[in-house]
Amino acid sequence: MNLVVEARGLSRTYRKGRLTVHAVSDVDLALAPGEILGVEGRSGSGKSTLLRLLMGVERPDAGEILRDGRPAERRPPPGWAMPVFQDARGSLDPRWPLWRTVAEPLIPTTGDKAARRAAAEDWLTRVGLAHLDPHARPTVLSSGQCQRVAIARALIAGPRVVFADEPTAGLDTTTAAGITRLLRTAADEHGTALVVVSHDADRLAVLADRVARMESGRLMGEGAGGQRVRRDGL
């Protein structure tokens, strides 16, 4: 079975004046289809930089990334990977209605606009936003609602992998539990692999198959995740 993502000796260094910041240092990781890897750590530990490298948004200074067993020489093809950013509001186009934002990943494969809208409305229901007008703009949403829209957009087209930066940030306990179940279902039933970074070690322990800690740019030893997510709650 091919790995969805594999990183070998991944490193990224920044210059800040006279200082050299080793944001990611010699990281190795491997992710199989349907597997969820949780990455925890303090702010500034390198978690978000690691995600950007894996997504192809930034290029490493050293090391390599393989996608489906092949060297990742450029950004992944459309729909192969989807991000969930910590600043969900900033990732949503304020000019677009909600249904179009959620349905955007379907454009390459679904030419029927009505079908895309129906799928988007279904996913808005799945993330607990059925009460919203699908023509509303993101500017009228709370930060937690924007986060749920971003998660619906990430999952709607069944990507090979999702890279999620604090996917349950700003959500109340009940909503966060529902999102956790959705992510687990995407992995278990659709084979979507996920890399999830979070400050919430307890949430990662429930969601992830494996949890690693990032410290000073290094990915430390991994441990098994906790109990699997139940469909009726956590």
C-alpha positions in Angstrom: 0.0 0.0 0.0 1.4 3.4 -1.0 1.7 6.0 1.6 -0.3 9.2 1.0 2.4 11.5 2.3 5.9 10.8 3.4 8.5 13.3 4.6 12.2 12.5 4.8 14.7 14.8 6.6 12.4 17.8 6.1 13.9 21.1 7.2 13.0 24.8 6.9 15.1 27.7 8.3 14.2 31.4 8.4 16.4 34.4 8.9 15.1 37.1 11.3 17.7 39.8 11.3 20.9 38.2 12.7 19.0 35.3 14.1 18.5 31.9 12.4 15.2 30.2 13.2 15.1 26.5 12.6 11.3 26.2 12.2 11.4 22.6 11.0 14.4 20.4 11.6 15.0 17.0 10.1 11.4 15.8 10.3 10.4 12.3 9.1 6.8 11.2 9.0 4.6 8.8 7.0 0.9 8.8 6.6 -1.2 6.0 5.2 -4.7 6.2 3.6 -7.4 6.6 6.3 -4.9 7.5 9.0 -5.0 10.5 11.2 -1.7 11.9 12.6 -2.1 14.5 15.4 0.7 17.0 16.0 0.7 18.9 19.3 3.0 21.6 20.6 3.3 25.1 21.8 3.0 28.2 19.6 6.2 28.7 17.7 7.1 25.0 17.8 6.9 24.6 14.0 3.5 22.9 13.6 2.1 25.4 11.1 5.3 25.6 9.1 5.3 21.8 8.9 1.8 21.9 7.5 2.7 24.5 4.9 5.7 22.3 3.7 3.5 19.2 3.4 0.9 21.2 1.5 3.5 22.5 -0.9 2.8 26.2 0.0 6.5 26.5 1.1 9.5 24.6 -0.2 11.9 22.9 2.3 15.5 23.9 2.5 16.5 20.2 2.9 14.8 16.9 2.7 12.0 15.6 0.4 8.3 15.0 0.4 6.6 12.1 -1.5 3.0 12.0 -2.5 1.5 8.6 -3.2 5.1 7.3 -3.4 6.3 9.9 -5.9 8.6 12.9 -5.3 6.5 16.1 -4.8 8.3 18.4 -7.2 5.4 20.9 -7.4 2.2 21.7 -5.7 -0.3 18.8 -5.5 -3.0 18.5 -8.2 -6.3 20.2 -7.6 -8.5 18.3 -5.1 -5.7 16.0 -4.0 -5.2 17.8 -0.7 -7.3 20.3 1.2 -6.4 22.7 4.0 -8.3 23.9 7.0 -6.5 27.0 8.2 -6.5 28.3 11.8 -7.8 31.7 10.4 -10.9 30.3 8.8 -12.4 33.7 8.1 -9.4 34.8 6.2 -9.5 31.7 4.0 -13.1 32.4 2.8 -13.7 34.7 -0.1 -16.0 37.5 1.3 -17.6 38.0 -2.1 -18.9 34.4 -2.5 -22.1 33.0 -1.0 -21.6 30.1 1.4 -22.8 27.4 -1.0 -20.3 28.5 -3.7 -17.4 28.5 -1.1 -18.2 25.0 0.1 -18.8 23.7 -3.5 -15.6 25.2 -4.9 -13.6 21.9 -4.8 -16.3 20.2 -6.9 -15.9 22.5 -9.9 -13.3 20.4 -11.7 -15.5 17.2 -11.5 -19.1 18.4 -11.3 -20.3 20.6 -14.1 -23.9 20.8 -12.9 -24.3 24.0 -10.8 -27.5 22.7 -9.2 -25.8 19.5 -8.2 -22.9 21.5 -6.6 -25.3 23.6 -4.7 -27.2 20.6 -3.4 -24.0 19.0 -2.3 -22.9 22.2 -0.6 -26.2 22.5 1.3 -25.9 18.9 2.4 -22.4 19.6 3.8 -23.6 22.8 5.5 -26.2 20.6 7.3 -23.5 18.0 8.3 -21.4 20.7 10.0 -24.5 22.1 11.8 -25.2 25.2 9.6 -28.5 24.1 8.1 -30.1 27.2 9.6 -28.0 29.6 7.6 -29.0 31.1 4.2 -26.8 29.4 1.7 -26.5 32.7 -0.2 -25.2 34.5 2.9 -21.6 35.9 2.8 -18.9 34.9 5.3 -18.8 38.4 6.6 -22.0 37.8 8.6 -20.8 34.6 10.2 -19.1 34.1 13.6 -15.5 32.8 13.6 -16.8 29.4 14.7 -19.3 29.3 11.8 -16.5 30.2 9.4 -14.5 27.3 10.8 -17.3 24.9 10.1 -17.7 26.2 6.5 -14.0 25.7 5.9 -14.3 22.1 7.2 -17.2 21.4 4.9 -15.3 22.8 1.9 -12.3 20.6 2.8 -14.3 17.4 3.0 -16.9 17.8 0.2 -14.8 16.4 -2.6 -13.3 13.5 -0.7 -9.6 14.5 -1.0 -6.7 12.1 -0.5 -5.5 14.1 2.5 -6.6 17.0 4.7 -4.1 19.3 6.5 -5.9 20.9 9.4 -4.5 23.7 11.6 -6.6 23.9 14.8 -9.8 22.6 13.1 -11.9 22.9 16.3 -10.6 26.2 17.5 -13.4 28.7 18.5 -16.0 25.9 18.6 -18.1 25.0 21.6 -17.7 21.5 23.1 -20.7 20.0 21.4 -19.9 21.4 17.9 -16.2 20.4 18.3 -17.3 16.9 19.1 -19.5 16.8 15.9 -16.6 18.1 13.8 -14.3 15.5 15.4 -16.8 12.7 14.3 -16.9 14.1 10.8 -13.1 14.0 10.5 -13.0 10.5 11.9 -15.7 9.4 9.5 -13.8 10.8 6.5 -10.8 8.7 7.5 -12.7 5.5 8.3 -15.2 5.5 5.5 -13.6 7.4 2.7 -9.9 6.7 3.3 -9.0 10.3 3.7 -5.7 10.8 5.5 -5.4 13.7 7.9 -2.6 15.7 9.6 -4.2 17.7 12.4 -2.2 20.1 14.5 -3.6 21.5 17.7 -2.9 22.8 21.2 -5.7 20.6 22.4 -3.9 17.4 23.4 -7.1 15.8 24.8 -9.0 16.4 21.5 -6.1 14.9 19.5 -5.9 11.9 21.8 -9.5 11.1 20.9 -9.3 11.9 17.2 -5.9 10.7 16.0 -4.5 7.2 15.4 -1.0 8.6 16.4 0.0 11.7 18.2 3.5 13.3 18.0 4.8 16.3 19.8 6.6 19.1 18.1 9.3 21.0 20.0 11.7 23.6 18.6 11.1 22.4 15.0 11.6 18.7 15.7 8.9 16.0 15.7 9.4 14.0 18.9 8.4 10.4 19.6 4.9 9.3 18.6 2.3 7.6 20.8 -1.0 5.9 20.0 -4.1 8.0 20.0 -6.8 7.5 22.6 -10.3 6.1 22.3 -12.0 6.2 18.9 -14.7 8.7 18.3 -18.2 7.4 19.0 -20.9 8.5 16.6 -23.1 9.6 19.5 -20.5 11.8 21.1 -17.1 11.8 22.8 
